[in-house]
């Protein structure tokens, strides 16, 4: 499912227009992103938790040349599925 299909499904379920559904989805995703940038978590009970994790700097290797490359530290997003979501899949 891509974003357009998700917007269409949300619009059908909420009985709003696709434009309104897209605004709601964009605002939701933007809010989650801003919260993670601050270092906080977003917990949606039953669905899951969005968080960020620090990745340590490490050595990598360029597969084309074989040369070692320094990969800097970075924050990466994480998602841990909640119990209800896990149960729905099984």
C-alpha distances in whole Angstrom, upper triangle without the diagonal:
4,7,8,6,7,10,11,10,12,15,15,16,18,20,20,19,16,18,19,16,15,18,18,14,16,19,18,16,19,21,20,21,24,25,24,26,29,29,28,25,23,23,21,23,21,18,19,21,20,23,24,26,29,29,33,34,34,35,33,34,33,32,34,37,37,39,38,36,36,32,33,32,29,27,23,20,20,18,20,18,21,22,21,17,19,21,18,16,20
4,6,5,6,9,10,11,12,14,16,17,18,20,19,18,14,16,17,14,12,16,16,12,13,17,16,14,17,20,18,19,22,23,23,24,27,27,27,25,22,23,21,24,23,19,20,21,20,23,24,26,28,28,32,33,33,34,32,33,32,31,33,36,36,37,37,34,34,31,31,30,27,25,22,20,20,19,21,20,22,24,23,19,21,23,21,19,23
4,5,5,6,9,10,10,12,14,15,16,18,16,15,11,12,14,11,9,12,12,9,10,13,13,11,14,17,16,16,19,21,21,22,25,26,25,23,21,22,20,23,22,19,20,21,19,22,23,25,28,28,32,33,34,35,33,34,33,33,34,37,38,39,38,35,35,31,31,30,27,24,22,19,20,19,21,20,22,25,23,20,22,25,22,21,25
4,5,5,6,9,10,11,12,14,15,16,15,13,9,11,13,10,8,12,13,11,12,15,15,14,17,19,19,20,22,24,24,26,28,29,28,27,24,25,23,26,25,21,23,24,22,25,26,29,32,32,36,37,37,39,37,37,36,36,37,40,41,41,41,38,38,35,35,34,30,28,25,23,24,22,25,23,25,28,25,22,25,27,24,23,27
4,5,5,6,9,10,11,12,14,15,15,13,10,13,14,11,10,14,14,12,14,17,16,16,19,21,20,21,24,25,25,27,30,30,29,27,24,25,22,24,23,20,22,23,22,26,27,30,32,33,36,38,38,40,37,38,37,37,38,41,42,43,42,40,39,36,36,35,32,29,26,24,24,22,24,22,24,26,23,20,23,24,21,20,24
4,5,5,6,9,10,11,12,14,13,13,10,12,13,9,9,12,12,9,11,14,13,13,16,18,17,18,21,22,22,24,27,27,26,23,20,21,18,21,20,17,18,20,19,22,24,27,30,31,34,36,37,39,37,38,37,37,38,42,42,42,41,39,38,35,35,33,30,27,24,21,21,19,21,19,20,23,20,17,20,22,19,18,22
4,5,5,6,9,10,10,12,10,9,6,8,9,6,6,9,9,7,10,12,12,13,15,17,17,19,21,22,23,25,27,28,26,24,21,22,20,22,22,19,20,22,21,24,26,29,32,33,36,38,39,41,39,40,39,39,41,44,44,44,43,41,40,36,36,35,31,28,26,23,23,21,23,22,23,25,23,20,23,25,22,22,26
4,6,5,6,9,10,10,10,9,6,9,10,8,9,12,12,11,13,16,16,16,19,21,21,22,25,26,27,28,31,32,30,28,24,25,22,24,23,21,23,25,24,27,29,32,35,36,40,41,42,44,42,43,42,41,43,46,46,47,46,44,43,40,39,38,34,32,29,26,26,24,26,24,25,27,24,21,24,25,22,22,26
4,5,5,6,9,10,10,11,9,12,12,9,11,14,13,11,15,17,16,16,19,21,20,22,25,25,26,28,30,31,29,26,23,23,20,22,20,18,20,23,22,26,28,31,34,35,39,41,42,43,42,43,42,42,43,46,47,47,46,44,43,40,40,38,34,32,29,25,25,22,24,21,22,23,20,18,21,22,18,19,23
4,5,5,6,8,8,9,8,11,10,6,9,11,9,9,12,14,13,14,17,18,18,20,22,23,24,26,28,29,27,24,21,21,18,19,19,16,19,21,21,24,27,30,33,34,38,40,41,43,42,43,43,43,44,47,47,48,47,44,43,39,39,37,33,30,28,24,24,21,23,21,21,23,20,18,21,22,19,20,24
4,6,5,6,5,6,5,8,8,5,8,11,10,10,13,15,15,16,19,20,20,22,24,25,27,29,30,31,29,27,24,24,21,23,22,20,23,24,24,27,30,33,36,37,41,43,44,46,45,46,45,45,47,50,50,50,49,47,46,42,41,40,36,33,31,27,27,25,26,24,25,26,23,22,25,26,22,24,27
4,6,5,7,8,8,12,11,9,12,15,13,14,17,18,18,19,22,23,23,25,28,28,29,32,33,34,32,29,26,25,22,24,23,21,24,26,26,30,32,35,38,40,43,45,46,48,47,48,47,47,48,51,52,52,51,49,48,44,44,42,39,36,33,30,29,27,28,25,25,26,23,22,25,25,21,23,26
4,6,8,10,11,14,12,10,13,15,13,13,17,18,17,19,22,22,22,25,27,27,28,30,32,32,30,27,23,23,19,20,19,18,21,23,24,28,31,34,37,38,42,44,46,48,46,48,47,47,49,52,52,52,51,49,48,44,43,41,38,35,32,28,28,25,25,23,22,23,20,19,22,22,19,21,24
4,5,9,10,12,10,8,12,13,11,12,16,16,15,18,20,20,21,24,25,25,27,29,30,31,29,26,23,22,19,20,20,19,22,24,24,28,30,34,37,39,43,45,46,48,47,49,48,48,50,53,53,53,52,49,48,44,43,41,38,35,32,29,28,25,26,24,23,25,21,21,24,24,21,23,26
4,7,9,12,10,9,13,14,13,14,18,18,18,20,23,23,24,26,28,28,30,32,33,35,32,30,26,26,23,24,24,22,25,27,28,31,34,37,40,42,46,47,49,51,50,51,51,51,52,55,55,56,54,52,51,47,46,44,41,38,35,32,32,29,30,28,27,28,25,24,28,28,24,26,29
4,7,8,6,7,10,11,10,12,15,16,16,18,20,21,22,24,26,27,29,30,32,33,31,29,25,26,23,25,25,23,26,27,27,30,32,36,39,41,44,46,48,50,48,50,49,49,51,53,54,54,53,50,49,45,44,43,39,36,34,30,31,28,30,28,28,29,26,25,29,29,26,28,31
4,5,5,6,9,10,11,12,14,15,17,18,20,21,23,24,26,27,29,30,32,34,32,30,27,27,25,27,27,25,27,28,28,31,33,36,39,40,44,46,47,49,47,49,48,48,49,52,53,53,52,49,48,44,44,42,38,36,34,31,31,29,31,29,30,31,29,27,30,31,28,29,33
4,5,5,6,9,10,10,12,14,15,16,18,20,21,22,24,26,27,28,30,32,30,29,25,26,24,26,26,24,26,27,26,29,31,34,37,38,41,43,44,46,44,45,44,44,45,48,49,49,48,45,45,41,41,39,36,33,31,28,29,27,29,27,28,30,28,26,29,30,27,27,31
4,5,5,6,9,10,11,12,14,15,16,18,20,21,22,24,26,27,29,31,29,28,25,26,24,27,28,25,27,27,26,29,30,33,36,37,41,42,44,45,44,45,44,44,45,48,49,49,48,45,44,41,40,38,35,32,30,28,29,27,30,29,29,32,30,27,31,32,29,30,34
4,5,5,6,9,10,11,12,14,15,16,18,20,21,23,25,26,27,29,27,26,23,24,22,25,25,23,25,25,24,27,29,33,35,37,40,42,44,46,44,46,45,46,47,49,50,50,49,46,44,41,40,38,34,32,30,27,28,26,28,27,28,30,28,26,29,31,28,29,33
4,5,5,6,9,10,11,12,14,15,17,18,20,21,23,24,26,27,26,24,21,22,19,22,22,20,22,23,22,25,27,30,33,34,38,40,41,43,42,44,43,43,44,47,48,48,46,44,42,39,38,36,33,30,28,24,25,23,25,24,24,27,24,22,26,27,24,25,29
4,5,5,6,8,10,11,12,14,15,16,18,20,21,22,24,26,25,23,20,22,20,23,23,21,22,22,21,24,25,28,31,32,36,37,39,41,39,41,40,40,41,44,45,45,43,40,40,36,35,34,30,27,25,23,24,22,25,24,25,28,25,23,26,28,25,26,30
4,6,5,6,9,10,10,12,14,15,16,18,20,21,23,25,23,22,19,21,20,23,24,21,22,22,21,23,25,28,31,32,36,37,39,41,40,42,41,42,43,45,46,45,44,41,40,36,35,33,30,27,25,23,24,23,25,25,26,29,27,25,28,30,27,28,32
4,6,5,6,9,10,11,12,14,15,16,18,20,21,23,21,20,17,18,16,19,20,18,19,19,18,21,23,27,29,31,35,36,39,41,40,42,41,42,43,46,46,46,44,41,40,36,35,33,29,26,24,21,22,21,23,22,23,25,23,22,25,27,25,26,29
4,5,5,6,8,10,11,12,14,15,17,18,20,22,20,18,15,17,15,18,19,16,17,17,16,19,21,24,27,28,32,34,36,38,36,38,38,38,40,43,43,43,41,38,37,33,32,30,27,24,22,18,19,18,20,19,20,23,21,19,23,25,22,23,27
4,5,5,6,8,10,10,12,14,15,16,18,20,19,18,16,18,17,21,22,19,19,18,16,19,20,23,26,27,31,32,34,36,35,37,36,37,38,41,41,41,39,36,35,31,30,28,25,22,20,18,19,18,21,21,22,26,24,22,25,27,25,26,30
4,6,5,6,9,10,10,12,14,15,17,19,17,17,14,16,16,19,21,18,18,18,16,18,19,23,25,27,31,32,35,37,36,39,38,39,41,43,43,42,41,37,36,32,31,29,25,22,21,18,20,19,21,21,22,25,24,23,26,28,26,27,31
4,5,5,6,9,10,11,12,14,16,17,15,14,11,13,12,16,17,15,15,14,13,15,17,21,23,26,29,31,33,36,35,37,37,38,40,42,42,42,40,37,35,31,30,27,24,21,19,16,17,16,18,18,18,22,21,19,22,24,23,24,27
4,5,5,6,9,10,11,12,14,16,15,13,11,13,13,17,18,15,14,14,11,13,15,18,21,23,26,28,30,32,31,34,33,34,36,38,38,38,36,33,31,28,26,24,21,18,16,13,14,14,16,17,18,22,21,19,22,24,23,23,27
4,5,5,6,9,10,10,13,14,14,14,12,15,15,19,21,18,17,16,13,14,15,18,21,23,26,27,30,32,32,34,34,35,37,39,39,38,36,33,31,27,25,24,20,17,16,14,16,16,19,20,21,25,24,22,25,28,26,27,30
4,5,5,6,9,10,11,13,11,11,9,12,13,17,19,17,16,14,12,13,14,18,20,23,26,28,31,33,33,36,36,37,39,41,41,40,38,34,32,29,27,24,21,17,17,14,16,15,18,19,20,23,23,21,24,27,26,27,30
4,6,5,6,9,10,11,9,8,7,10,11,15,17,14,12,10,8,9,11,15,17,20,23,25,28,31,30,33,33,35,37,39,38,37,35,32,30,26,24,22,18,15,14,11,12,12,14,15,17,20,20,19,21,24,23,24,27
4,5,5,6,9,10,10,10,9,13,14,18,20,17,15,13,9,10,10,13,16,18,21,23,25,28,28,30,30,32,34,36,35,34,32,29,27,23,21,19,15,12,11,9,12,12,16,17,19,23,23,21,23,26,26,26,29
4,5,5,6,9,9,10,10,14,16,19,22,19,17,15,12,11,11,15,17,19,22,24,27,30,30,32,33,35,36,38,38,36,34,30,28,25,22,20,16,13,14,12,14,15,18,20,21,25,25,24,26,29,29,29,32
4,5,5,7,6,7,7,11,13,17,19,17,15,12,9,9,10,13,15,18,22,24,27,30,30,33,34,36,38,39,39,37,35,31,29,25,23,20,17,13,13,11,13,14,16,18,19,23,23,22,24,27,27,27,30
4,5,5,5,6,8,11,14,17,19,17,14,11,8,6,6,10,12,15,18,20,23,26,26,30,30,32,34,36,35,34,31,28,25,22,19,17,13,10,10,8,10,11,14,16,18,22,23,21,23,26,26,26,29
4,5,7,10,11,15,18,21,23,21,18,15,11,9,8,11,12,15,17,19,22,25,26,29,29,32,34,35,34,33,30,27,24,21,18,15,12,9,10,10,12,15,17,20,22,26,27,25,26,30,30,30,33
4,6,9,11,15,18,21,23,21,19,15,13,10,10,12,13,16,19,21,24,28,28,32,32,35,37,38,37,35,33,29,26,23,20,17,14,11,13,12,14,16,19,21,22,26,27,26,28,31,31,31,34
4,7,10,13,16,19,22,20,17,13,11,8,7,9,10,14,16,19,22,26,27,30,31,33,36,37,36,34,31,28,25,22,19,15,13,10,11,10,12,14,16,19,20,24,25,24,25,29,29,29,32
4,7,10,13,16,18,17,14,11,9,7,8,11,13,16,19,22,25,29,29,33,34,36,38,40,38,37,34,31,28,25,22,19,16,12,13,11,12,13,14,17,18,21,22,22,23,26,27,27,30
4,6,10,12,15,13,10,7,6,5,7,10,14,17,20,23,26,29,29,33,34,35,38,40,38,37,35,32,29,26,23,20,17,13,13,10,10,10,11,13,14,17,19,18,19,22,23,24,26
4,7,10,12,11,8,6,5,7,10,13,17,19,23,26,28,31,31,35,36,37,39,41,40,39,37,34,31,28,26,23,19,16,14,11,11,10,11,12,12,16,16,16,18,20,21,22,24
4,6,9,8,6,4,6,9,12,15,19,21,25,28,30,33,33,36,38,39,41,43,42,41,39,36,34,30,28,25,22,18,17,14,12,10,10,10,9,12,13,13,15,17,18,19,22
4,6,5,5,6,8,11,15,18,22,24,28,31,33,36,35,38,39,40,43,45,44,43,41,38,36,33,31,28,25,21,19,15,14,11,10,9,8,11,11,11,13,15,15,17,20
4,6,6,8,11,14,18,20,24,26,30,33,35,38,38,40,42,42,45,47,46,46,43,41,39,35,34,30,28,24,22,18,16,13,11,10,7,9,8,10,12,13,14,16,18
4,6,9,12,16,19,21,25,27,31,34,35,38,38,40,41,42,44,47,45,46,43,41,39,36,35,32,29,25,23,19,16,13,11,8,5,6,5,6,9,10,10,13,15
4,7,10,13,17,19,23,25,28,31,33,35,35,37,38,38,41,43,42,43,40,38,37,33,32,29,26,23,20,16,14,10,9,6,5,7,6,5,8,10,10,12,14
4,7,10,13,16,19,21,25,28,29,32,32,34,36,36,39,41,40,40,37,35,33,30,29,26,23,19,17,13,10,7,5,4,4,8,9,7,9,12,13,13,16
4,6,10,12,16,18,22,25,27,30,30,33,34,35,38,39,38,38,35,33,31,27,26,23,20,16,14,11,8,6,5,7,7,11,12,11,13,16,16,17,19
4,7,10,14,16,20,22,24,27,27,30,31,32,35,37,36,35,33,30,28,24,23,20,17,13,11,7,6,5,7,9,10,14,15,14,15,18,19,19,22
4,7,10,13,16,19,22,25,25,28,30,31,34,35,34,33,30,28,25,22,20,17,14,10,9,6,5,6,8,11,13,17,18,17,18,21,22,22,24
4,7,10,13,16,18,22,22,25,27,28,31,32,31,30,27,24,22,18,16,13,10,6,6,4,5,8,11,14,16,20,22,20,21,24,25,24,27
4,6,10,13,15,19,19,23,25,26,29,30,29,28,24,22,19,16,14,11,8,5,5,6,7,10,12,16,18,21,24,22,22,25,27,26,28
4,6,9,12,16,17,21,23,25,28,28,26,25,22,19,16,13,11,7,6,5,6,9,10,14,16,19,22,25,27,26,25,29,30,29,31
4,7,9,12,13,17,19,21,24,25,23,22,18,16,13,10,9,5,5,6,7,10,11,15,17,21,23,26,29,27,26,30,31,29,31
4,6,10,12,16,18,21,24,24,22,20,16,14,11,9,7,5,7,9,11,14,15,19,20,24,27,30,32,30,29,33,34,33,34
4,7,10,13,16,19,21,21,19,17,13,11,7,6,5,4,8,11,12,16,18,21,23,27,30,33,35,33,32,36,37,35,37
4,6,10,13,16,19,18,16,14,10,9,6,5,7,8,10,13,14,18,19,23,25,28,31,34,36,34,33,37,38,36,37
4,7,10,13,15,15,12,10,7,6,5,6,9,11,13,17,17,21,22,25,27,31,34,36,39,36,35,39,40,37,39
4,7,9,12,12,9,8,6,5,6,6,10,12,14,17,17,21,22,25,27,30,33,36,38,35,34,38,39,36,38
4,6,9,8,6,6,4,6,8,9,13,16,17,20,20,23,25,28,30,32,36,38,40,37,36,40,40,38,39
4,6,6,5,5,6,7,10,11,15,17,19,22,21,24,26,29,31,34,37,40,42,38,37,41,41,38,40
4,6,5,8,9,10,14,14,18,20,21,24,23,26,27,29,31,34,37,40,41,38,37,40,40,37,39
4,6,8,11,12,16,16,20,23,24,26,26,28,30,32,35,37,40,43,44,41,40,43,43,40,42
4,5,9,11,14,16,20,23,24,27,27,30,31,34,37,39,43,45,47,43,42,46,46,43,45
4,7,9,13,15,18,21,23,26,26,29,30,33,35,37,41,43,45,42,41,45,45,42,43
4,6,10,13,16,19,21,25,25,28,30,33,35,38,41,44,46,43,42,46,46,43,45
4,7,9,13,16,18,22,22,26,27,30,33,36,39,42,44,41,40,43,44,41,43
4,6,10,13,15,19,19,23,25,28,31,34,37,40,42,39,38,42,42,40,42
4,6,10,12,16,17,21,23,27,29,32,35,38,40,38,37,41,42,39,41
4,7,9,12,13,17,19,23,25,29,32,35,37,34,34,38,38,36,38
4,6,10,12,16,18,22,25,28,31,34,36,34,34,38,38,36,38
4,7,10,13,16,19,22,25,28,31,34,31,31,35,36,34,36
4,6,10,13,16,19,23,25,29,31,28,29,32,33,32,34
4,7,10,13,16,19,22,26,27,25,26,29,30,29,31
4,7,10,13,16,19,23,25,22,22,26,27,25,28
4,7,10,13,16,20,21,19,19,23,23,22,25
4,7,10,13,16,18,16,16,20,20,19,22
4,6,9,13,14,12,13,16,17,16,19
4,6,10,12,10,10,14,15,14,16
4,7,8,6,7,10,11,11,13
4,6,5,6,9,10,11,13
4,5,5,6,9,10,11
4,5,5,6,9,10
4,5,5,7,9
4,5,5,7
4,5,5
4,6
4
